[in-house]
Amino acid sequence: MSKLSPLMEQYYREKKQYPDALLLFRVGDFYETFAEDAVVVARDLNIVLTSRQKDDEGNKIPLAGIPYHLAGIPYHALDAYLARLIRAGHKVAICDQVEDPKLAHGLVKREITRVVTPGTIIEPAMLDEASNNFLAALVREEGMEGTEKTGRLGLALVDVSTGEFLTTEIDERSLGAELAKFRPAECIASFAPACECSRLQILDQAVFSRESASDALQSRYGEGWMDRLNLGDRPLSLRACGAILSYLHSTHFDALGHLRDVRHYSGSQFMVLDDVTLRNLEIIRNIRDRSRRGTLLEFLSRTRTAMGSRTLSRWIQMPLLSLDAIERRLSAVEELVNDPLLRESLAEELKGSADLERLMSRVSCGSASPKEMVVLRLSLARLPALQAILEKAGSTYLSDLRLRLSPCPEVVALLERSIADDPPSHLREGGVVKEGYHEEIDQLRSLLRDGRGWISALESKERDRSGIRSLKIAYNNVFGYYLEVSRANLHLVPPDYIRKQTLANAERFITPELKEMETRVLSAQERSVSLEQEIFASVRSTVAGYSLPIQERAAAMAELDVLAAGSNGRAGCAGSPGGSCLRERPGPAGVQPGGQNLPAGSTASRSG
């Protein structure tokens, strides 16, 4: 029986690291899957499954007696196919080529660069822009593991697509209601909770130990993390937060600079809306098909941004209990209702803003495209206008939001100088870096323009010299630049032409002069693309250093969007007697006057 080929040995070496995941193995322009993985991928993606019993030399392929299955997808279509695999419930490991195949000596080096699970998605096409995509970690208090008793739990939630990081400590009996608020896409724990958890993964208890958690938190937040994050007297939260960071590290999700500081919340701050209440009242999803159609969220959803949509959903699911906080929101909404110019100006400025939270996550992870960087610049450029609109705002909340929306001139200026206004979608196409930003790039582009112009001039010159009016200079990846002469004109070919290829109706030639210029042009093109990639990566890395300040401004924009949307929904009350809405004053425990028992913190109103 023959041995595995070096490529397949490399494949199984990487596959051994994540046996429970489908391995997408980059080979040239495709991500290939083999053996059992190929069968699953072909079935779930509805693509062709190829089976072979023997290799190219006729030797039987030793795969435990089963045929050699393979199925592949184009590398440029990865996101679309990856989304389908995740929706089908799979965990997917991506193995990339980590060296240039042109420079490789022997087999190209490959490594697993990322493991994608439902809770670690950052690709926009795979996410619902109106909902968070939380990963949850559950920790039981010491001595309760392995028992059926109920006790205290530590719960940590992180949305790697927005950078939000939350934690709380609760009674185990409250877990179902807590998970219903956030609807995590994936949960990790060392035990099986009594309530239903989406995509639960049972991990080794060591992942949730205090020592492991402390190491993970120190690695992310540095010295003094315990005091800064207020985790010293919250041991269950500490372990849950550390476990979630360790899990992200295990999936090769190491670019965590966009994660905000851990925010503690308490169930006593919000009205308890358990899963049964949320379902029966059809607050977020309807009973029929679990969509938003006909729900309270759909009725109230007048936000202009994706960030605002997520904030509105969270506010509805977690109504406030603090009267001061409720009054603060309602005062802001009331001011916007009574000032149509302010309300419409804010709505117009917010319209079209990018999803800054998720965009900055992609910047931090090094996956933002050139076009996304331009969108980031245009969205940040709106901040001065938003501040100016709020300059005369009277309510405390709107005044606070104005301060939180301070501009980011350094980031806007850097992107304005460095990235072309209309760059291509992919770096490999070139033309991403703006003219004048980098001297060497400008020189290379000048050489490319001159070189192509020279080749065009050479074509005219050679036609005149040879008398062959149909002579043309063309290019392909095999021979580079060449002169093509039809068979009818071969007797006119100058003696210094060097024959390169014979076709049915023509022959192709080169000249030393043409090859010399080709070398210069192709070298400049290759260097230009490589240098642009370096420059773009450097600019993106610099912008990633501003992740937390930009995300703070994104959160302020989201809250402002919800307030503006809420006031827009109530503006129709202006035709009521007195010309304004009737603002209800919440009583104790959120009980409304007139016998309405509404969630405290809502902005419900009655027209006169």
N, C-alpha and C positions, 0 to 999 in steps of 0.2 A: 504494500500500500504506500502511495507516495506521500511525501510530507506536504504540509500546508505551504502555500506560496508566502514569500515575505510580506506581501500586502495583507493576506488573510491572517497571518500571525500578528501583525500590527492591529488589525481589526479586533481580533479576539482578546488581545491584551487590553485594549481600551474598553471593550464590552464587559470584561471581568470587573471593572470598577463600579459599574452600575447595571447589574444583571436584571434589575426590575424595570429598566427603562428601554425604550426603543432607541437604538443608536443610529443617528444619521451621520454617515461617514463620507466626508468630502473627497471625491475623486474627480479631478479636473473640473468640469463645469456642472457636475451633478453631486447631489447627496445620495449615496447608495445605501441600501439596507440589504442584509444577507440572512440566509437561513430562516429561522422562525420569525424574526423581525420582518423580513420581506413579505412573508405570507400575510401578516397582520396589516402591514402598511398597504399592500396591494388591495386587500379587502376593504379597508376603511377609507382609502382615498380613491378607490375605483380606478386604479392604474394597472398597467400590464405587469404580470408576474412572469419572470423568465426562469426556467429550470434547466439545469445542466447536470449530467451525470459524470462527465469527464472534462479535464482541463484541455488547453490548447494542444498539449503533447499526447493526448489520448489516455492519460493516466486517470484512474478513478479518483474522484475527489473525496477525501476522508472526512465526511461530515456525519458521523454516527450512522452511516447507512442510508441517509436521506438524500434526496437530490439537492444540488447546489442551487438554491433559490436566490434571486436578487430582484430588487425593484428600486428604481431611482426617481428623483425629482430634480428639476433644474434649480441650480443654486439661487438664481434671481427670483424664483417663485417660492422661496422658503417660507416667508411669512404666511402666505395664503394656505399652504399645505400644513404648516405647523398649527395654525388655528384649528383646522379640522381634526388633527390628531389630539389636541388638548380637549376639544369639545367631546371627542369620543372617549375621554377618560384616561388617556395615556400620559405617562411621564416620558419626556423626550430628552435624550442627551445628544448634544451637537458636537461632533468631532471635526475640527477644521484643520486645514493645512497651515502650519505656523511658520513656514519658510517659503521663499520664492522657489517654485519648481525649476526655474531656469538656473538657479544657483545651487540646487541640491546635488549632492554627490550620492548617487544611489537612490534609495527610497525616500520620498518626501516626508519630512517630519510632521506628524499629526498629533494633536492633543484635544481632549475634551475641553471646550472653552465655556460651555454653559449647559446647565440642566434646567429645562423648562418644565414647570409644574403650574397648576391652575393659580397658585398664589404668588408666582414670581414673574408674571407677565408684564412687559412694558410696551409691547408693540400696539400702536393705536388701533390697528385693524382687528385686534383680538379682544379689545376692551369695549365695554359700554360706557360712553362718555358721561352719561348721567348717573353712574353708580361707581362707588369705590370698589376696589378689588383687594379685599383684606386677606392676609394670611394670619391665622390665629395660633397662639401657643397656650396650652393649658398645663398648669402645675398644681399638684395636690400638696397639702401641707405634710410635713414629715410624719411618718408613722401611719399615714392613711393609704399609702400605695399598697395595692394587692388586697385591699379589703373592700367590703361592700358598704361600709359606713360612709356617711356624708360629712363633710367638714368644709374648711375654707379652701378656695381656689385662687390661684393667680392667673390672670388672663392678660395676655399681651396681643396687640393687633398692629400690624404694619401693612401699609399699602406702598409697595416699592414703586408704583407708578406715579405716586404723588408725594412721597416722602413723609406721610403722616405716621406717627408712632404713638400708640395709646396703651395705657395699662390701668388695671384696677384689681382690687382684691374683693371677692364676693363669696357669699355662701353658695355651696354647690347646688342647692335647690333653685338658685336664681340663674343658673347657667343658661337654661333654655331661653329665657326672656332676654338675656344679654346677647346671645348669639343671634336672636331674631332682629335685634337693632342693627347689627352690622352685617349680617349675612355673609360671613367669610367664605371665600372661594375654596379654601383649603385649611385644614386644622392639623396641628401636630400635638401629640401628647404621649405619655408613657403608659397610659391606661385608656380603657374604653369608657367614655362618659355615658351616663344614663340617658341623656337626651341625644337627639340626632345631630351629627356633625357632618358637614359637607366635606367630602374627600378626606376623610380622617386617615392620618398616617401615624402608626404606632412606632415610636423611636425608642432606642435604648435609654434606660433611666440615667445613664451617665451624662447624656446631652443636657439634662435638666438639673444637674448638680450645681450647687452654689459655686464651686471652684471653676467649673467650665463656664458658667454664666459670667462670673467676674472677669475671666480672661477675655471673653468675647466683648464685654462692655468696655473694658479698658482699651482693647484694640481699636474700637470704633470711636470712643469719646475721649481717650487719653487720661492723664493723671487728674485726680480730683473728680472723677465721674460720679462717684457715689453721692457726694454732697451736692454737686451741681444738678443731678437728676433726682435728688430726694428719694433715693432707694435704700438708704441705710436702715430705716425702720419698716421697710416693706419687703421682707425676704421672699414672699411668693411672687410679687411683681418682679423683683430682681431676677429670680430664676427664670421666669417666663420670658422676660425681655432678652436675657442672655441666650436662652435656648433658640429664640427666633433668629438672632444674629448668627448663631452657630449653624443653623439650618441653611440660612442664606449663603453662608460661606461654603457649605458642603455642595451647594448647587452652582458653585463658581460665580455667584453673584457678589463680587467683592467691591464693586464701585458703589459704596454706600455713603459718599460724601453728601448726598442730597437728603439723607434721612435727618429729620429735625430732632431736637431733644425730646426725650420721652415726656409725654404729657399725661398726668394722672387725672382721672375723672372718678366721680363717685355716683353710684346709682341714686343717691339722695338728691342730686342736683336736678334730676329729670323725672317726669312722670313715667311710671312703669307701663309700657305697652307690650304685652307678651305676644307670642306668635299667633295665638288664637285671636286676640283682639285685632292685630294688624291684618290678619286674613279675613275675618268676618266683616270688618268695617271697610275692607278693600281700600286701605290707606295707601299702600305702595303698589300692590299687585292685586288683580282681581281674582276671584275664586274660579272663574271659568277656565282660563288658559294661562294664568299667572303672568299675564302681560300688564302694562300700565293703562290699558284702555279702560276708561270709565272710572278710574281711581281718583282719590283726592289729590294725589300728586299730579296727575294729568290736568285736573281742573285748575290747580294753582300754578302750574308750570308756565310762567311767562318770562323766564330768565333769558338773557341774551348770550350767555357763555356756558361752556361745559362745566367750568368750575362752579358757577352759580347753581347749575342743576344739581350737582352733588351736594352742595351746601343746603339747598332747599330740602332735598330728600332727608338729610340728616336732621335738620331742624324739625321736620314733620314727625319723624320717628322718635325723636328725643325732646318732647316738649319741656320747656323750662318750668321750674317750680318757684324760683326766686321772684318775688314781686318786683324787686328793684330791676332785675335783669329784663323781666317782661316789659316794665314801663320804659326801659331804655330803648328796646326795640320799637315799641309802639310810638314813642315820641318821634323817632326818626321817620317811621312810616307816615305819621300824621303830617310832619313838615313837608314831606315829598308830595303827599296828597294835596296839600293846600298851596303848593308852589309848582304849577304845571311846567313852567319854564325850566326850573331846576330838574324836575323829574324827566322831562323829555330830553334835556341836554345830556344827562347822565346815561339814559337809555341809548342815545345815538352814539355816544363815545364808547360805550361798552360793546356795542354791536360789532361783531367781526373780530373781537379780541381772541387771541389764541388761548389754548388750554395751557397756561404757563406752568402749572404744577406738573403735568405729565411731560411737557416739553423739556423742563429743566431736569427731570429724571433721566430722559434720554440723552441730554447733554452730559450729565454726570457719568452715565454709563458708556459714553463714547459711541453712541449709536445715532445721534442726531445728524440728519443730512444737511447739505448746504442750503437747500430751500427752507428747511426748518429753522436754520440760524437767521435767515432773512425775516421769517415770520416772527421770531423772537424779538428781533430789533424793532420791527414795526409795532408790536404790541407794547414793548417797554416805552416806545416813543409816545404812547398815549398818556403816560402818567402825569406829565406836567399839565395837560389839558384837564384831566380829572381833578387834580388839585385846585386848579383855577376855578372850575365849576363849583367846587365845595367851599370856596373861600369865605362866603358869607353864610354858610350853614349855621343854624342856631342850636340844633339838638346836640347833646353830648356825644352820642354815638357817631353822627356824621362828622363832627369835628375830630373825633379820635381817628376815624377812617382817613380823613384828609392827611393827618400826620403820618399815618402808616403807608400812604401812597407816595412817599417821596421818590423823586426820579432816580434813575441809575445812569447818570451821564457817562461814566467810564465804559460801561458795557455797550451802550448805544454807540458811542464814538468809536470804540474798537471794531465793532461789527460794520459800522458805516465805512471805515477806512479799509477794512481787510476783505470783505466778502462782496462779490459782484451783486448788483441789484437784482439781476435775473439769472442766477447760476443754474447749471444743469442739475438734474436730479442725482447724478452719481459722480463721484470724484474722478473716476477713470476717464470721463469725457473731457476733462480739462476746462479751463475758463472759469474756475471757481474764485480764484484770488483776484481782487480788483487791481486794475492797472495803477501803477505808482506805489503800491504797498511794499513790494519787494523787488529790489534792483535786479537780482539774478533772474527772477521770473520774467521781468520785462525784457531783459536781454535775450533770453531763450525764445520768447514769443517773436521778437524782432527777427531773430535768425530763422525761425520757422516761416514767417511771412516772406522774408527775402528768399529763402530756399525754394519755396513753392513758386514764387514769382520767377526765380532763375530757371526752374525746370520748365515752366511754361514758355519762357523766352528761348530755352534750348530747343524745344520742340519746333518753334518757328524757324530757328537757325538751321536745324538739321533738314527741315523740309526744303529750304532754299538751297542748301549745300548739295543735297542728294537729288533734288528734282522730284522727290516722291511726295506728292501733295496729300496722299492718304496716310502718311507716316504719323504715328501717335506715340506719346509716352504715357504709359499706364503703370499701375502698381498692384501687386498682390503679396500675400503673406509668405509665399514660398520663394519667389525670386526677387522681391523688392521692386525697384523701378526698372523698366525695360523699354526698349523701342520696338514697336511691332510694325512689320512690313508685310504687305500682302504678297502672295506668290507671283502675281503678275508683275511685281516691281522688284523682284529679287536681283535682277541684273543691274539695278541701279544702286545697290547697297555699297557704300564706301568700304575700302579695304580695312580700315581700322575698327570696323564693327566686329564684335565677338559674339558668335552664335551661342544662344543660351537654351532655346527650346524650339522644337519643330511642331507645328500644328497642322491640321488638315488643309487649311487655306491660307496660312500665314507662318511667318517665323519671327522669333523674338531674339533681340540682340541687346548687348550692353556695350558701354564704352568706359574706359578708365575715368573719364571726366564725370560721367553720370554716376558711377559707383562711389566716387569720392564725395560728391554732394549728397548722395543717398545716406552715406554713413553719418555725415554731419547733421542732416535733417532728422534721421531716426534717432540718433543719439540725443539731439536737442529735445525731441518729442518725449522720449523716455525719461530724460532728466526732468523735463518740465512737469510731467504727470507725477513723478516721484516727489519732487520738491513741493508741488501743490498739496499733496497728501500730508507732507510733514507740516507745512504752514497751517493748513486747515486744522490738523490735530492739535497744534499748539494753541491756536485761537480758541478752539472748542474747550481745551483744558483750562485756559485762562478764564473763560466765561463760567466753567463749572465751579470755579472758586467762589463765584457769587451766588451759588445755588440757594443757600439759606436766606439771604436778603431778598432775592427775587421771589422765593416761595412765600415769604411773609407778605410781600406786596400782592402776590396772587391770591392769598387768603383774604386780604382786605378787598380786592376787586370782587371776589366771589360773594362776600357778605354784602357789599354795596349793590351788587346785581340782584340779590334776593330782596333787599329792601326796596329797590326801585321797582322790581317786578310786583311785589306786594302792594305798593302804592298805586301802581298802574291798574291792578285789579280792583282797587277800591275807588279809583278816580271817578267811576260812574256814579258814585254817591253824591257828586257835587251838585246834582240837580235836585237833591232833596231839600226840604224846608230848612232855611238857614244857610244853604249853600255848602254844607260840609257833611262828612260822614259822622254817624253816631259812634263815638269811640266808647266801647264797653270797658268798664273798670273791673279787672279780675278781683274776685274775693278770695277768701282762704281756700287753699288747696285747689285753686283753679276753677272753683264753681262760679259760673257767670250769673249776673243778675238776670231776672226774667226766667229763671229755671233752666237755662241752658248749661249743661255740664260738658264744657268744651275743654280740650287739652290746653292747659296753661301755657302761655307763650305763643299761641296761635294768633294770627292777625285777622280773625273773623270779625265781621261787622254786619250790622243791619241797616238797610236804607230806611229813611224816614217813612 
